[in-house]
Amino acid sequence: MEQLLTSEQREVLIAVDGSDCSELAFNWALRNYCKPQDHVRLIHVRKSFADMEGKLPADAIETLEQQSEAAARVIVEKYMKNAPWRIWTATGR
């Protein structure tokens, strides 16, 4: 169930990827912008292989999708591990 925000909380969305620049921006946001009471969310948009349909066998596309999803999970978990408070996440294509 989604937590309701109080009047003191802000909704903060931080986009992340696996780059060094993304990590620097994430750390800057936590140090300089986010407050412990904020509702901070991470989002990572991963590559979709749906456009490969018809060009690759379906099982190959499924394998690529699974690998992409696993890589996205690793990226997001790295950021969550380094966060000083709870972070919510979303991943998508």
N, C-alpha and C positions, 0 to 999 in steps of 0.2 A: 504494500500500500504506500502510496506517495505521501511524503511528509509535507505538511502545510508550512509555509514560510511565516515567520513572525514579522512584525513591523521593523525589527532591527536587522533582519536578514536580507541579504541581496542574493539574487540568482546570478551566478557568474559562470560563464561557459568558456572553457579554454580548449582550443583545438591543438592536438598534438600529433606528431609523427616521430619517426626514428632519428631525425636529424639533430645535430649538435645545436643548431639555431633554435629548434623547438624546445629543447631542454633548457637553454638559456632563457627563452621567453617564459616558459612555465615557472622556472625558479624566480624570475623577476616578478611575475604576477603574484606569486605566493608571498614574497618578501615585501612588495611595495603596494599591492592593491588589495588582495584578499584579506579578509578578517576571519578569525576563528568561528564567528557565528554565521558566516556566509554559507550559502548552499552552493558549493562549487561542483561543477560537472566537467568531466573530460569528454571530448569527442575525437574519435579517430575514424576517418573515412578511408576504407581500404579499397583496393582495386577489385573490380568485378570482372569476371571472365565470361559473362553472359553474351557479350558480343562475339565470342569465339564459337558459339553454337553453329554447327554445320561445317566448321573449319577443323574442329578437333572431335575425337570421339567423346561421347557423353561422360564416360568414366574418367577421362583425362581432365575434362572441365571440372568435374566434381572434386577430383584430387587437388587441382589448382585452387579451387574455392576453399577447400578445407585447409590447405597450407596458408593461404592468405588470411583466413580467419585466425589460425593459430598464431601467425606472426603479429597480427593486430593485438591479440590478447597479451602477448609478451610485451609489446610496446606500452600498452595501457597499464599493465601490472607494474612495470618499472616506475612509471610516474606515481602510481598509487603508493608504492612502497616508500617513496621519498617524501610524500606529503606529510605535513605536521598534523593534519586532522583528516577527518573522513572526506573522501571524494566519491562522487557518483560518476558513473561512466556510461557511454553509449558508443557503440560501433555500428557502422553501416557501410553500404556500398555506394 
